[in-house]
Amino acid sequence: MFDEESVAGWELTRHGSRETYRKRLANGVTVCARWDDEESRGVVEARVDLAGSGRALTRNREEFRDRDACWSAARLAADVAANLPDSSETGELITVLAKRFGVTEDFLLTYTDGSAVIVAGEPAVGTLLRRADELREAIAPRWWPGLQERPGEKWVVLARRSAPSQI
């Protein structure tokens, strides 16, 4: 049996130890966060279409082992997804990441309308941190890399119109 309710603007469905949070955005993107209390793990993904069954825009590469980190990623994904579609400058950045550093869209938590690209998961984050000088040179002057430490993980945040990086 499924129990359904609403929590902070998210649809919540519970089935046994599993909770599924879903937020349907006006632009046709649905963000889902699934958490299993029994296994203490969760995933976050964003899909195109209001039912949440269309093409995946993003999915975290590794499962979250911390409930707060999973929920933070879900809120961030919803905030960023609300700003789609993607700009051509962001598309160019994603191409540079893939061709020069081997960082594919699989490692992007999500990307916005051009204000930021967030890289999450190994080996992508480790590669960008080890090659930070080369990254800065490859993406300047439009983008600046920064490091965001999250509970149990690090993200590389590539932002436009911000101060130079601390990487």
C-alpha atoms as an extended CHARMM CRD file, in Angstrom:
* protein
*
       167  EXT
         1         1  MET       CA              0.0000000000        0.0000000000        0.0000000000  PROA      1               0.0000000000
         2         2  PHE       CA              1.2320000000        3.4730000000       -0.8770000000  PROA      2               0.0000000000
         3         3  ASP       CA              0.7660000000        6.4810000000        1.3830000000  PROA      3               0.0000000000
         4         4  GLU       CA              0.7640000000        9.8560000000       -0.4200000000  PROA      4               0.0000000000
         5         5  GLU       CA              1.1280000000       13.3360000000        1.0520000000  PROA      5               0.0000000000
         6         6  SER       CA              2.7560000000       16.6970000000        0.3550000000  PROA      6               0.0000000000
         7         7  VAL       CA              5.8890000000       17.9620000000        2.1440000000  PROA      7               0.0000000000
         8         8  ALA       CA              7.3310000000       21.4530000000        1.5150000000  PROA      8               0.0000000000
         9         9  GLY       CA              5.9060000000       21.5460000000       -2.0140000000  PROA      9               0.0000000000
        10        10  TRP       CA              7.0820000000       18.0080000000       -2.8670000000  PROA      10              0.0000000000
        11        11  GLU       CA              4.7750000000       15.0460000000       -3.4800000000  PROA      11              0.0000000000
        12        12  LEU       CA              5.7460000000       12.2770000000       -1.0610000000  PROA      12              0.0000000000
        13        13  THR       CA              4.9220000000        8.6160000000       -1.5790000000  PROA      13              0.0000000000
        14        14  ARG       CA              5.8570000000        6.0320000000        1.0620000000  PROA      14              0.0000000000
        15        15  HSD       CA              6.0390000000        2.3150000000        0.5200000000  PROA      15              0.0000000000
        16        16  GLY       CA              7.5650000000        0.3010000000        3.3240000000  PROA      16              0.0000000000
        17        17  SER       CA             11.0010000000        1.7470000000        4.1080000000  PROA      17              0.0000000000
        18        18  ARG       CA             11.1220000000        3.6670000000        0.8150000000  PROA      18              0.0000000000
        19        19  GLU       CA             10.1680000000        7.3210000000        0.3960000000  PROA      19              0.0000000000
        20        20  THR       CA              9.8910000000        8.9700000000       -3.0160000000  PROA      20              0.0000000000
        21        21  TYR       CA              9.8030000000       12.7750000000       -3.1940000000  PROA      21              0.0000000000
        22        22  ARG       CA              8.7100000000       14.2790000000       -6.5200000000  PROA      22              0.0000000000
        23        23  LYS       CA              8.5370000000       17.9090000000       -7.5840000000  PROA      23              0.0000000000
        24        24  ARG       CA              6.9010000000       18.7180000000      -10.9150000000  PROA      24              0.0000000000
        25        25  LEU       CA              8.1130000000       22.0110000000      -12.3840000000  PROA      25              0.0000000000
        26        26  ALA       CA              6.1900000000       24.2650000000      -14.7630000000  PROA      26              0.0000000000
        27        27  ASN       CA              8.8640000000       23.8230000000      -17.4680000000  PROA      27              0.0000000000
        28        28  GLY       CA              8.1420000000       20.0820000000      -17.8310000000  PROA      28              0.0000000000
        29        29  VAL       CA             10.9860000000       18.8730000000      -15.6060000000  PROA      29              0.0000000000
        30        30  THR       CA             10.2870000000       16.4930000000      -12.7350000000  PROA      30              0.0000000000
        31        31  VAL       CA             12.8520000000       16.0620000000       -9.9580000000  PROA      31              0.0000000000
        32        32  CYS       CA             12.6880000000       12.8290000000       -7.9360000000  PROA      32              0.0000000000
        33        33  ALA       CA             14.5580000000       11.8940000000       -4.7740000000  PROA      33              0.0000000000
        34        34  ARG       CA             14.2640000000        8.3530000000       -3.4790000000  PROA      34              0.0000000000
        35        35  TRP       CA             15.4030000000        7.4090000000        0.0220000000  PROA      35              0.0000000000
        36        36  ASP       CA             15.3860000000        3.9340000000        1.5510000000  PROA      36              0.0000000000
        37        37  ASP       CA             15.5600000000        4.0370000000        5.3760000000  PROA      37              0.0000000000
        38        38  GLU       CA             16.2880000000        0.3220000000        5.6420000000  PROA      38              0.0000000000
        39        39  GLU       CA             19.3340000000        0.5330000000        3.3480000000  PROA      39              0.0000000000
        40        40  SER       CA             20.2840000000        4.1200000000        4.3210000000  PROA      40              0.0000000000
        41        41  ARG       CA             20.7800000000        5.2310000000        0.7340000000  PROA      41              0.0000000000
        42        42  GLY       CA             19.1630000000        7.4860000000       -1.8040000000  PROA      42              0.0000000000
        43        43  VAL       CA             19.3110000000        8.8030000000       -5.3710000000  PROA      43              0.0000000000
        44        44  VAL       CA             18.2930000000       12.0570000000       -7.0460000000  PROA      44              0.0000000000
        45        45  GLU       CA             17.3200000000       12.4910000000      -10.6830000000  PROA      45              0.0000000000
        46        46  ALA       CA             15.6370000000       15.0150000000      -12.9530000000  PROA      46              0.0000000000
        47        47  ARG       CA             13.6160000000       14.0100000000      -16.0020000000  PROA      47              0.0000000000
        48        48  VAL       CA             11.9170000000       15.8700000000      -18.8240000000  PROA      48              0.0000000000
        49        49  ASP       CA              8.1060000000       15.5890000000      -18.7340000000  PROA      49              0.0000000000
        50        50  LEU       CA              5.6700000000       16.1310000000      -15.9330000000  PROA      50              0.0000000000
        51        51  ALA       CA              5.1550000000       12.4080000000      -15.2560000000  PROA      51              0.0000000000
        52        52  GLY       CA              8.8410000000       11.9940000000      -14.4530000000  PROA      52              0.0000000000
        53        53  SER       CA              9.2850000000        9.1090000000      -16.8830000000  PROA      53              0.0000000000
        54        54  GLY       CA             10.8620000000       10.9650000000      -19.8250000000  PROA      54              0.0000000000
        55        55  ARG       CA             14.4910000000       11.5030000000      -20.8310000000  PROA      55              0.0000000000
        56        56  ALA       CA             16.8400000000       11.8250000000      -17.8780000000  PROA      56              0.0000000000
        57        57  LEU       CA             18.4970000000       15.2290000000      -17.5450000000  PROA      57              0.0000000000
        58        58  THR       CA             20.6520000000       14.1950000000      -14.6220000000  PROA      58              0.0000000000
        59        59  ARG       CA             21.0910000000       11.4880000000      -12.0360000000  PROA      59              0.0000000000
        60        60  ASN       CA             23.6620000000       11.3860000000       -9.2900000000  PROA      60              0.0000000000
        61        61  ARG       CA             26.4260000000        8.9540000000      -10.1860000000  PROA      61              0.0000000000
        62        62  GLU       CA             26.7240000000        7.4480000000       -6.7310000000  PROA      62              0.0000000000
        63        63  GLU       CA             24.0680000000        6.7820000000       -4.1600000000  PROA      63              0.0000000000
        64        64  PHE       CA             23.8100000000        9.1080000000       -1.2060000000  PROA      64              0.0000000000
        65        65  ARG       CA             24.4670000000        7.5040000000        2.1720000000  PROA      65              0.0000000000
        66        66  ASP       CA             23.3720000000       10.5720000000        4.1400000000  PROA      66              0.0000000000
        67        67  ARG       CA             19.7100000000       11.5830000000        4.1410000000  PROA      67              0.0000000000
        68        68  ASP       CA             20.4660000000       15.3220000000        4.5420000000  PROA      68              0.0000000000
        69        69  ALA       CA             22.9310000000       15.2690000000        1.6190000000  PROA      69              0.0000000000
        70        70  CYS       CA             20.3440000000       13.5010000000       -0.5580000000  PROA      70              0.0000000000
        71        71  TRP       CA             17.6750000000       16.0650000000        0.3360000000  PROA      71              0.0000000000
        72        72  SER       CA             20.0970000000       18.9880000000       -0.2450000000  PROA      72              0.0000000000
        73        73  ALA       CA             20.9340000000       17.6170000000       -3.6900000000  PROA      73              0.0000000000
        74        74  ALA       CA             17.2320000000       17.2110000000       -4.4940000000  PROA      74              0.0000000000
        75        75  ARG       CA             16.4610000000       20.8260000000       -3.5460000000  PROA      75              0.0000000000
        76        76  LEU       CA             19.4640000000       22.0520000000       -5.5480000000  PROA      76              0.0000000000
        77        77  ALA       CA             18.4320000000       19.9780000000       -8.5790000000  PROA      77              0.0000000000
        78        78  ALA       CA             14.9020000000       21.4340000000       -8.3920000000  PROA      78              0.0000000000
        79        79  ASP       CA             16.2140000000       25.0090000000       -8.0770000000  PROA      79              0.0000000000
        80        80  VAL       CA             18.5850000000       24.5870000000      -11.0040000000  PROA      80              0.0000000000
        81        81  ALA       CA             16.1180000000       22.6540000000      -13.1830000000  PROA      81              0.0000000000
        82        82  ALA       CA             13.6310000000       25.4890000000      -12.7850000000  PROA      82              0.0000000000
        83        83  ASN       CA             16.0970000000       27.6470000000      -14.7820000000  PROA      83              0.0000000000
        84        84  LEU       CA             16.3230000000       25.3840000000      -17.9080000000  PROA      84              0.0000000000
        85        85  PRO       CA             16.6980000000       25.4110000000      -20.9390000000  PROA      85              0.0000000000
        86        86  ASP       CA             20.4530000000       25.4840000000      -21.2020000000  PROA      86              0.0000000000
        87        87  SER       CA             22.3640000000       28.3120000000      -22.9400000000  PROA      87              0.0000000000
        88        88  SER       CA             24.8740000000       27.8260000000      -25.7690000000  PROA      88              0.0000000000
        89        89  GLU       CA             27.7300000000       28.9950000000      -23.5160000000  PROA      89              0.0000000000
        90        90  THR       CA             26.8850000000       26.2580000000      -21.0460000000  PROA      90              0.0000000000
        91        91  GLY       CA             26.8170000000       23.7610000000      -23.9100000000  PROA      91              0.0000000000
        92        92  GLU       CA             30.3030000000       24.8970000000      -24.9590000000  PROA      92              0.0000000000
        93        93  LEU       CA             31.5550000000       24.4430000000      -21.3940000000  PROA      93              0.0000000000
        94        94  ILE       CA             30.1260000000       20.9330000000      -21.2320000000  PROA      94              0.0000000000
        95        95  THR       CA             31.8740000000       20.1130000000      -24.5180000000  PROA      95              0.0000000000
        96        96  VAL       CA             35.2230000000       21.3460000000      -23.1080000000  PROA      96              0.0000000000
        97        97  LEU       CA             34.7210000000       19.2750000000      -19.9570000000  PROA      97              0.0000000000
        98        98  ALA       CA             34.0060000000       16.1510000000      -22.0110000000  PROA      98              0.0000000000
        99        99  LYS       CA             36.7120000000       16.5140000000      -24.6680000000  PROA      99              0.0000000000
       100       100  ARG       CA             39.5660000000       17.9030000000      -22.5940000000  PROA      100             0.0000000000
       101       101  PHE       CA             38.9470000000       16.3560000000      -19.1730000000  PROA      101             0.0000000000
       102       102  GLY       CA             36.7860000000       13.2930000000      -19.8670000000  PROA      102             0.0000000000
       103       103  VAL       CA             33.9840000000       14.6760000000      -17.6910000000  PROA      103             0.0000000000
       104       104  THR       CA             30.7030000000       13.6790000000      -19.3100000000  PROA      104             0.0000000000
       105       105  GLU       CA             27.1560000000       14.7270000000      -18.4730000000  PROA      105             0.0000000000
       106       106  ASP       CA             26.9290000000       11.6180000000      -16.2600000000  PROA      106             0.0000000000
       107       107  PHE       CA             28.9680000000       13.5420000000      -13.6800000000  PROA      107             0.0000000000
       108       108  LEU       CA             26.9310000000       16.7340000000      -13.8380000000  PROA      108             0.0000000000
       109       109  LEU       CA             24.5330000000       17.0080000000      -10.9700000000  PROA      109             0.0000000000
       110       110  THR       CA             22.6630000000       19.4440000000      -13.1620000000  PROA      110             0.0000000000
       111       111  TYR       CA             23.3420000000       22.5580000000      -15.1860000000  PROA      111             0.0000000000
       112       112  THR       CA             21.4620000000       25.7960000000      -15.4530000000  PROA      112             0.0000000000
       113       113  ASP       CA             20.6700000000       28.5470000000      -17.9380000000  PROA      113             0.0000000000
       114       114  GLY       CA             24.2970000000       29.5780000000      -17.9580000000  PROA      114             0.0000000000
       115       115  SER       CA             24.9670000000       30.6680000000      -14.3990000000  PROA      115             0.0000000000
       116       116  ALA       CA             26.6590000000       27.4800000000      -13.1510000000  PROA      116             0.0000000000
       117       117  VAL       CA             27.5920000000       23.9000000000      -13.9080000000  PROA      117             0.0000000000
       118       118  ILE       CA             28.0230000000       21.5220000000      -10.9730000000  PROA      118             0.0000000000
       119       119  VAL       CA             30.2810000000       18.4790000000      -11.2810000000  PROA      119             0.0000000000
       120       120  ALA       CA             29.7120000000       15.7230000000       -8.7180000000  PROA      120             0.0000000000
       121       121  GLY       CA             31.1350000000       12.2380000000       -8.3220000000  PROA      121             0.0000000000
       122       122  GLU       CA             34.4240000000       10.4810000000       -8.8390000000  PROA      122             0.0000000000
       123       123  PRO       CA             36.5530000000       10.2750000000      -10.8440000000  PROA      123             0.0000000000
       124       124  ALA       CA             35.3360000000       13.5540000000      -12.3920000000  PROA      124             0.0000000000
       125       125  VAL       CA             35.8260000000       15.7630000000       -9.3250000000  PROA      125             0.0000000000
       126       126  GLY       CA             39.2670000000       14.2900000000       -8.5690000000  PROA      126             0.0000000000
       127       127  THR       CA             40.3650000000       14.8150000000      -12.1750000000  PROA      127             0.0000000000
       128       128  LEU       CA             39.2960000000       18.4690000000      -12.1560000000  PROA      128             0.0000000000
       129       129  LEU       CA             40.9490000000       19.1050000000       -8.7790000000  PROA      129             0.0000000000
       130       130  ARG       CA             44.2460000000       17.5290000000       -9.9170000000  PROA      130             0.0000000000
       131       131  ARG       CA             44.1550000000       19.5420000000      -13.1520000000  PROA      131             0.0000000000
       132       132  ALA       CA             42.8280000000       22.7730000000      -11.6060000000  PROA      132             0.0000000000
       133       133  ASP       CA             45.3280000000       25.0800000000      -13.3380000000  PROA      133             0.0000000000
       134       134  GLU       CA             44.5820000000       23.5400000000      -16.7250000000  PROA      134             0.0000000000
       135       135  LEU       CA             40.8350000000       23.7720000000      -15.9960000000  PROA      135             0.0000000000
       136       136  ARG       CA             41.0600000000       27.4750000000      -15.1170000000  PROA      136             0.0000000000
       137       137  GLU       CA             42.9710000000       28.1660000000      -18.3070000000  PROA      137             0.0000000000
       138       138  ALA       CA             40.5800000000       26.1300000000      -20.4720000000  PROA      138             0.0000000000
       139       139  ILE       CA             37.3960000000       27.8240000000      -19.2610000000  PROA      139             0.0000000000
       140       140  ALA       CA             38.5640000000       31.4160000000      -18.6110000000  PROA      140             0.0000000000
       141       141  PRO       CA             37.5030000000       34.1870000000      -18.8990000000  PROA      141             0.0000000000
       142       142  ARG       CA             33.7780000000       33.3230000000      -18.8810000000  PROA      142             0.0000000000
       143       143  TRP       CA             33.8440000000       30.6510000000      -16.1710000000  PROA      143             0.0000000000
       144       144  TRP       CA             35.5380000000       30.3380000000      -12.7750000000  PROA      144             0.0000000000
       145       145  PRO       CA             35.9370000000       27.0240000000      -10.9690000000  PROA      145             0.0000000000
       146       146  GLY       CA             35.2100000000       26.7380000000       -7.2740000000  PROA      146             0.0000000000
       147       147  LEU       CA             35.0480000000       23.9770000000       -4.7140000000  PROA      147             0.0000000000
       148       148  GLN       CA             31.9530000000       23.2520000000       -2.6510000000  PROA      148             0.0000000000
       149       149  GLU       CA             32.3920000000       20.7940000000        0.1900000000  PROA      149             0.0000000000
       150       150  ARG       CA             29.2240000000       18.8480000000        0.9110000000  PROA      150             0.0000000000
       151       151  PRO       CA             28.6450000000       16.2600000000        3.6390000000  PROA      151             0.0000000000
       152       152  GLY       CA             30.7800000000       13.3090000000        2.5890000000  PROA      152             0.0000000000
       153       153  GLU       CA             31.6980000000       14.6590000000       -0.8500000000  PROA      153             0.0000000000
       154       154  LYS       CA             33.1200000000       17.5590000000       -2.8400000000  PROA      154             0.0000000000
       155       155  TRP       CA             31.5880000000       19.2960000000       -5.8440000000  PROA      155             0.0000000000
       156       156  VAL       CA             33.3480000000       21.4180000000       -8.4460000000  PROA      156             0.0000000000
       157       157  VAL       CA             31.1500000000       24.4180000000       -9.2200000000  PROA      157             0.0000000000
       158       158  LEU       CA             31.8820000000       26.2430000000      -12.4670000000  PROA      158             0.0000000000
       159       159  ALA       CA             30.2710000000       29.6630000000      -12.2640000000  PROA      159             0.0000000000
       160       160  ARG       CA             30.0120000000       32.6980000000      -14.5350000000  PROA      160             0.0000000000
       161       161  ARG       CA             30.5950000000       36.2750000000      -13.3510000000  PROA      161             0.0000000000
       162       162  SER       CA             32.1210000000       35.3710000000      -10.0260000000  PROA      162             0.0000000000
       163       163  ALA       CA             35.4060000000       35.8780000000       -8.2300000000  PROA      163             0.0000000000
       164       164  PRO       CA             38.3620000000       33.6890000000       -9.1970000000  PROA      164             0.0000000000
       165       165  SER       CA             38.4460000000       30.1690000000       -7.8990000000  PROA      165             0.0000000000
       166       166  GLN       CA             39.8770000000       28.7460000000       -4.7280000000  PROA      166             0.0000000000
       167       167  ILE       CA             40.7190000000       25.4280000000       -6.3970000000  PROA      167             0.0000000000
